[in-house]
Structure formats: structure tokens, C-alpha cells
């Protein structure tokens, strides 16, 4: 990581409609945010909070059971506007790279900003680490976040679908991929065989 370059690792959980519910004008809203801010490979700051949805404040049963988030937790969460303010602060108001696993997080954030009528908080490059991982390993399919960690021979941090844990896990994979890019110094995809040796190697040097 370059001189004083700040990276933000972000994970959100969103509202979901009931499986066959007819919500007129439904769109996913952020209800939990986990953010890890990193400078020169050091964790600078971490942030985790529930967020109160604006358009559909009542969570569907499917959403509560899938994410293990209660109505009370989101009712007591911060407002979306406070979340956006916090994200701007954590970026130091500079165009730092924003790293997520998958492209949904930034799409939902953009849409939520439009719906509320406030500017999108980030100016930096957006990196979908799942696509980087796919390119790097030549995988045909996009890998789930936690499957990626297990393939690397490392366990995920905390609980899957807890936003801060997922943001931290994304950071851990980013570090492993960056380390491997340097180690390999070759653009060709590695084979499964190489990958197995990799996790031995990583465990040795980790």
C-alpha cells in the first residue's frame, strides 16, 4: 500500500422483501454497516452500526430470520444521513479506494443516496474484490466471501452476515491476494494444485 494511502473496506446488510410479498416500489435499504479504514496496512478505524430504513421501516420476516437482525435493532440504529456523514469522515474526504466483496454494496448505497436526495459520499476507485479474486485465480464462478477465506486455509472473522465481520474478512482476503500477487509476480491464473500449496505457504509465513 502506498504512502499514506487510505483504503476503506465496507460491508452492508440490506432489507429484503418477503419471498412473494408485493411491496410497491420496494428497493433494498442499508440496515447495518461495517467499515474498516486502513492506512499503510494498519487498521486506522472501525465502525459498526445498525441503520434505520427510511422507505420501508418495518423489516420483513424473511429479512429478520436470514440476517438475525431484530426490528428493535434497526429502530435504534443511526439514520441513513448519519451513516453517509460517517463514511465521508472515514474517507478523510479524500478519494480513497473503496473495497467491497461483490458490487451490490455500492449499488445499493448509490440508490439509497438518490432516494434520500443526498450526494454519494465517495470519490475514490471502487474495487469489487470478488472479481479481483476471480481474475487472479482464474475461477469460472464468483466465489462467496467465506468460501474464499476457506480456500485460503484461513477462517473468516466472527459471524458471516455481521457487517463489520464481513468487512474485516474482506480486508483479510485483500491482504492475502496482494501478498500473493507480489509472491507470484505472474499474471497467469494459478491451478487448484498451486492453490493448495499456497495455503500451506501462507500458514507458514502468516
VOTORKE-467742 format. One line per 10 residues: number of its first residue (from 0); for each residue x negated, y, z of N, C-alpha, C. Coordinates in steps of 0.001 Angstrom, whole numbers, plus 500000, padded with zeros to 6 digits. Example, Ala and Ser with C-alpha at 12.3 -4.5 7.8 and 13.67 -1.06 7.14 Angstrom:
# residues 2
0> 486810/494310/507800/487700/495500/507800/486800/496700/507800 ~ 487150/497750/507080/486330/498940/507140/487100/500030/507870;
This chain:
# residues 206
0> 499148/498806/500000/500000/500000/500000/499111/501246/500000 ~ 499472/502191/499182/498625/503375/499005/498549/504261/500222 ~ 497746/505280/500095/497527/506231/501177/498855/506867/501599 ~ 499193/506697/502851/500409/507330/503407/501647/507105/502546 ~ 501699/505942/501868/502895/505677/501068/503929/505031/501979 ~ 505108/505604/502004/506166/505055/502851/507101/504191/502013 ~ 507468/503045/502555/508429/502143/501913/509612/501987/502855 ~ 510822/501918/502297/511989/501608/503116/512550/500260/502680 ~ 512722/499353/503640/513328/498045/503393/514736/498108/503965 ~ 515722/497883/503114/517104/498151/503516/517999/496944/503268;
10> 518882/496693/504226/519909/495679/504024/521230/496191/504589 ~ 522299/495993/503830/523636/496377/504291/524544/495158/504321 ~ 525538/495193/505200/526664/494260/505109/527867/495113/504690 ~ 528791/494511/503922/529920/495269/503376/531259/494648/503750 ~ 532310/495461/503614/533672/494938/503759/533990/494006/502602 ~ 534898/493079/502851/535341/492149/501794/536856/492081/501845 ~ 537508/491958/500679/538970/491781/500701/539297/490342/501121 ~ 540535/490085/501517/540944/488691/501734/540811/487974/500398 ~ 540665/486654/500450/540451/485879/499219/541458/486224/498123 ~ 542750/486239/498470/543730/486567/497419/544514/487820/497789;
20> 543900/488662/498620/544578/489894/499041/544636/490896/497901 ~ 545728/491623/497807/545822/492659/496771/545615/494016/497441 ~ 544388/494467/497448/544105/495789/498011/544033/496750/496848 ~ 544947/497676/496783/544918/498622/495678/543696/499528/495842 ~ 542871/499581/494799/541699/500466/494830/540595/500009/495767 ~ 540560/498702/496092/539517/498228/497023/538121/498384/496423 ~ 537181/498809/497251/535757/498759/496882/534997/498438/498170 ~ 533851/497741/498066/533110/497378/499274/532540/498623/499963 ~ 532656/498646/501280/532088/499748/502061/531053/499194/503036 ~ 530027/499976/503296/528970/499556/504219/529521/499550/505640;
30> 529350/498404/506336/529805/498346/507737/528663/498022/508699 ~ 527496/497669/508144/526322/497500/509009/525098/497818/508181 ~ 524143/498498/508802/522926/498882/508089/521710/498478/508914 ~ 520712/497946/508221/519423/497654/508844/518348/498276/507963 ~ 517478/499085/508560/516446/499771/507772/515112/499639/508488 ~ 514081/499279/507738/512726/499215/508286/511873/500156/507451 ~ 511223/501090/508127/510368/502048/507433/508910/501658/507689 ~ 508144/501561/506594/506769/501045/506679/505805/502016/506009 ~ 504707/502312/506677/503648/503130/506077/502328/502403/506268 ~ 501574/502276/505180/500274/501584/505233/500350/500262/505973;
40> 501367/499470/505617/501537/498139/506193/501811/498135/507694 ~ 502179/499268/508244/502558/499344/509656/504027/499729/509733 ~ 504776/499034/510607/506184/499421/510788/506221/500720/511573 ~ 506833/501714/510941/506881/503061/511500/508138/503225/512345 ~ 509236/502659/511843/510518/502911/512465/511498/501822/512034 ~ 512449/501499/512928/513503/500550/512583/514831/501154/512992 ~ 515853/500842/512211/517162/501385/512544/518215/500321/512269 ~ 519172/500210/513189/520236/499242/513019/521510/499819/513607 ~ 522608/499750/512853/523869/500267/513392/525058/499712/512615 ~ 526183/499598/513316/527444/499339/512625/527933/500677/512084;
50> 528736/500606/511030/529213/501821/510368/530730/501687/510196 ~ 531462/502759/510496/532928/502711/510347/533318/502924/508897 ~ 534073/501972/508305/534502/502166/506916/535559/503272/506820 ~ 535579/503952/505699/536450/505123/505533/537766/504750/504851 ~ 537648/504087/503700/538837/503856/502859/539730/502750/503410 ~ 539115/501634/503835/539861/500529/504423/539289/500246/505813 ~ 539729/501016/506820/539119/500899/508142/539376/499565/508845 ~ 540429/498834/508410/540730/497560/509066/540043/496413/508319 ~ 539200/495666/509030/538460/494568/508394/539383/493391/508089 ~ 539128/492732/506961/539897/491522/506628/539401/490378/507515;
60> 540255/489362/507693/539867/488185/508499/538647/487515/507872 ~ 538648/487449/506552/537543/486800/505828/536224/487506/506140 ~ 536262/488840/506151/535077/489637/506411/534579/489389/507839 ~ 535505/489390/508802/535121/489195/510212/534512/487816/510427 ~ 535131/486788/509816/534617/485442/510081/533319/485180/509311 ~ 533200/485730/508106/531985/485492/507304/530778/486206/507908 ~ 530974/487440/508339/529839/488239/508830/529706/488236/510360 ~ 530689/487641/511044/530691/487672/512516/530592/489102/513038 ~ 531382/489977/512422/531440/491375/512863/532874/491629/513325 ~ 533035/492245/514485/534395/492468/515009/534895/493864/514642;
70> 536211/494013/514727/536840/495306/514457/536298/496364/515427 ~ 536113/495961/516697/535617/496899/517727/534230/497419/517348 ~ 533373/496526/516854/532004/496938/516500/532012/498025/515429 ~ 532846/497851/514393/532848/498878/513346/533575/500142/513808 ~ 534607/499961/514664/535322/501144/515183/534370/502038/515980 ~ 533419/501405/516671/532467/502173/517480/531202/502540/516705 ~ 531171/502188/515417/529976/502457/514610/529837/503936/514288 ~ 528714/504281/513678/528491/505670/513253/529303/505931/511979 ~ 529466/507173/511609/530194/507470/510368/529235/507261/509186 ~ 529817/507091/508005/529002/506904/506801/528107/508127/506579;
80> 528641/509317/506851/527864/510550/506664/526647/510573/507588 ~ 526830/510082/508829/525687/509996/509755/524644/509015/509235 ~ 525127/507902/508646/524205/506901/508101/523345/507518/506996 ~ 523989/508264/506095/523261/508876/504972/522224/509873/505490 ~ 522604/510621/506522/521681/511585/507134/520462/510848/507710 ~ 520736/509728/508388/519671/508922/508987/518730/508379/507908 ~ 519282/507951/506780/518461/507396/505704/517555/508468/505102 ~ 518100/509674/504965/517275/510775/504455/516114/511054/505395 ~ 516429/511070/506689/515378/511282/507700/514302/510217/507584 ~ 514733/508947/507505/513767/507850/507486/512911/507843/506233;
90> 513410/508452/505153/512601/508514/503927/511630/509692/504008 ~ 511733/510483/505102/510871/511652/505255/511146/512653/504153 ~ 512352/512572/503565/512749/513439/502455/511772/513387/501289 ~ 511067/512253/501153/510141/512115/500024/510593/510948/499157 ~ 510178/510911/497883/510639/509830/497015/509901/508519/497285 ~ 510199/507839/498402/509501/506587/498689/510251/505410/498066 ~ 509536/504335/497732/510206/503160/497163/511208/502559/498145 ~ 512368/502176/497612/513434/501560/498404/513482/500095/497995 ~ 513285/499193/498954/513193/497772/498613/514349/496997/499217 ~ 515084/496295/498359/516228/495504/498826/516127/494119/498201;
100> 516881/493162/498746/516955/491828/498150/518269/491783/497376 ~ 518177/491830/496043/519385/491915/495211/519682/493380/494926 ~ 520593/493628/493969/520844/495029/493582/522152/495568/494143 ~ 522854/494750/494950/524159/495172/495464/524057/496343/496436 ~ 523039/496323/497292/522953/497328/498360/522976/498750/497802 ~ 522137/499008/496799/522058/500362/496247/523303/500700/495422 ~ 523880/499678/494773/525108/499937/494006/526244/500353/494931 ~ 526375/499634/496045/527445/499962/496995/527177/501324/497641 ~ 525907/501587/497984/525569/502883/498594/525926/504030/497634 ~ 525558/503874/496360/525879/504900/495355/527380/505145/495280;
110> 528125/504032/495198/529575/504124/495084/530174/504780/496336 ~ 529702/504384/497530/530214/504959/498773/529942/506460/498836 ~ 528754/506881/498366/528428/508317/498334/529398/509054/497405 ~ 529657/508471/496234/530586/509097/495267/531974/509218/495865 ~ 532430/508152/496509/533788/508137/497071/533957/509222/498130 ~ 532886/509451/498924/532962/510437/500008/532594/511834/499488 ~ 531949/511867/498299/531586/513161/497706/530333/513772/498292 ~ 529346/512901/498621/528056/513421/499109/526930/512894/498228 ~ 525807/513638/498135/524718/513192/497246/524054/511905/497737 ~ 523620/511101/496791/522852/509882/497069/521557/510302/497764;
120> 521184/509648/498892/520075/510172/499706/518658/509910/499190 ~ 518495/509015/498214/517132/508619/497833/516715/509129/496466 ~ 515428/509438/496353/514876/509868/495059/513834/508881/494550 ~ 513411/507962/495420/512313/507053/495056/512747/505907/494157 ~ 511752/505128/493755/511975/503975/492891/512716/502898/493682 ~ 513703/502274/493044/514433/501190/493715/513889/499851/493219 ~ 513493/499006/494144/512905/497713/493791/513808/496596/494302 ~ 514261/495747/493370/515022/494568/493766/514010/493440/493927 ~ 513687/493120/495162/512624/492152/495435/512988/490749/494941 ~ 514295/490432/494866/514669/489092/494392/514268/488919/492926;
130> 514330/490020/492152/513913/489947/490746/512394/489875/490629 ~ 511695/490607/491501/510227/490546/491518/509782/489114/491825 ~ 510457/488538/492807/510134/487180/493264/510361/486202/492120 ~ 511495/486408/491429/511857/485539/490312/510798/485636/489205 ~ 510405/486874/488874/509387/487073/487828/508057/486469/488245 ~ 507707/486700/489495/506405/486263/489996/506287/484742/489990 ~ 507360/484057/490391/507300/482607/490466/507868/481914/489246 ~ 508382/482707/488279/508939/482102/487076/510160/481255/487378 ~ 510896/481592/488450/512111/480841/488770/513185/481170/487744 ~ 513962/480176/487389/515048/480414/486431/516204/481132/487112;
140> 516436/480799/488360/517586/481365/489070/517123/482362/490110 ~ 518019/483274/490434/517693/484187/491524/517779/483411/492822 ~ 516811/483587/493669/516752/482846/494917/517421/483645/496020 ~ 518121/482960/496907/518681/483632/498081/517556/484055/498996 ~ 517786/485084/499762/516748/485645/500640/516141/484592/501557 ~ 516987/483831/502240/516433/482905/503228/515826/481672/502600 ~ 516312/481308/501414/515715/480191/500688/514291/480603/500292 ~ 514138/481870/499905/512813/482362/499513/511839/482258/500676 ~ 512294/482584/501867/511406/482518/503041/511017/481078/503309 ~ 511988/480173/503193/511677/478771/503478/510720/478198/502445;
150> 510885/478610/501183/509958/478135/500145/508546/478576/500466 ~ 508456/479686/501152/507144/480215/501517/506606/479574/502792 ~ 507395/478659/503366/506930/477994/504583/506991/478893/505793 ~ 507828/479912/505742/507992/480792/506910/509473/480850/507216 ~ 509821/480942/508469/511238/481063/508800/511653/482526/508720 ~ 512937/482758/508510/513451/484126/508493/513421/484718/509892 ~ 513610/486009/509975/513623/486706/511251/515052/486751/511768 ~ 515298/486270/512966/516616/486448/513584/517717/485689/512873 ~ 518856/486323/512731/520044/485676/512152/520292/486190/510745 ~ 520612/485241/509838/520996/485638/508481/522306/486422/508587;
160> 522459/487438/507788/523635/488323/507827/523676/489142/509093 ~ 522539/489504/509610/522455/490616/510561/521573/491580/509791 ~ 522069/492776/509562/521413/493656/508599/519932/493917/508918 ~ 519604/494210/510179/518201/494522/510484/517313/493295/510297 ~ 517828/492106/510681/517046/490880/510494/516769/490646/509013 ~ 517786/490879/508180/517603/490675/506740/516636/491706/506149 ~ 516701/492934/506647/515776/493975/506165/514338/493600/506546 ~ 514173/493088/507761/512839/492684/508239/512325/491483/507452 ~ 513226/490540/507142/512852/489368/506349/512430/489798/504947 ~ 513144/490774/504368/512787/491310/503043/511378/491893/503094;
170> 511071/492613/504172/509722/493177/504336/508676/492058/504415 ~ 508978/490996/505170/508020/489896/505308/507738/489224/503970 ~ 508794/489040/503161/508591/488423/501837/507789/489363/500939 ~ 508096/490653/501015/507368/491650/500219/505869/491536/500503 ~ 505530/491440/501785/504107/491349/502157/503486/490075/501599 ~ 504211/488975/501670/503683/487707/501152/503489/487767/499647 ~ 504484/488334/498947/504381/488420/497488/503216/489330/497096 ~ 503083/490472/497773/501979/491398/497471/500634/490715/497710 ~ 500551/489972/498823/499317/489271/499178/498982/488237/498100 ~ 500026/487524/497630/499802/486505/496617/499428/487100/495274;
180> 500014/488252/494945/499672/488898/493677/498182/489210/493674 ~ 497712/489729/494804/496278/490048/494905/495464/488767/494830 ~ 495924/487747/495547/495190/486492/495634/495101/485822/494276 ~ 496224/485853/493550/496251/485186/492254/495555/485983/491180 ~ 495868/487279/491170/495303/488150/490141/495612/487660/488747 ~ 496697/486907/488588/497052/486430/487240/498552/486536/487070 ~ 499003/487001/485902/500426/487241/485720/501254/485989/485432 ~ 500590/484832/485075/501417/483676/484706/502167/483159/485934 ~ 503366/482613/485699/504131/482056/486827/503403/480871/487434 ~ 503512/480702/488721/502888/479539/489360/503847/478366/489236;
190> 503311/477164/489345/504176/475986/489278/504599/475633/490689 ~ 505571/474738/490779/506048/474290/492098/504869/473721/492889 ~ 504007/472979/492203/502838/472372/492870/501975/473429/493530 ~ 501711/474511/492775/500912/475604/493345/501618/476179/494553 ~ 502931/476239/494452/503678/476919/495496/503561/476177/496825 ~ 503533/474839/496749/503414/474042/497968/502067/474335/498626 ~ 500993/474364/497826/499679/474667/498384/499647/476075/498961 ~ 500368/476933/498289/500485/478313/498751/500880/478421/500199 ~ 501979/477684/500564/502478/477858/501924/501433/477314/502899 ~ 500688/476285/502503/499599/475796/503381/498566/476901/503534;
200> 498221/477483/502398/497231/478557/502390/497659/479723/503274 ~ 498932/480115/503071/499438/481258/503818/499439/480972/505305 ~ 499839/479729/505660/499861/479413/507086/498457/479442/507653 ~ 497480/479087/506827/496086/479111/507280/495633/480555/507545 ~ 495993/481438/506610/495478/482814/506721/496402/483761/507449 ~ 497654/483336/507672/498644/484265/508269/498238/484652/509682;
